[in-house]
């Protein structure tokens, strides 16, 4: 819970889906629940369209 600002659904999803054979979550159940409920970054600011050449 110390780094609660990093507890977001997209980061939890990325971490869990990167596992090839097994995923082990280590931490407080409250923190995992908080991450699963938090959707702060609805839109990613990647600037992808500009990087691909389309303004």
Phi, psi and omega in degrees: 000353181296323183252054186298339180291340178270357182277085179230152184302317183295325179287322176296315179300314180299314181297319182287322183280348178282342181293133181272317183241324184207145176233131178239121177266124180244122180155191182276135177304327178298321180292320178295318177298318179296318179296320181293332181271341189269121177234069181283313186270080179290323182238129181273135180261078184262342183062030184296317182300317178293323179292331179274358175104353176261116184307000000 
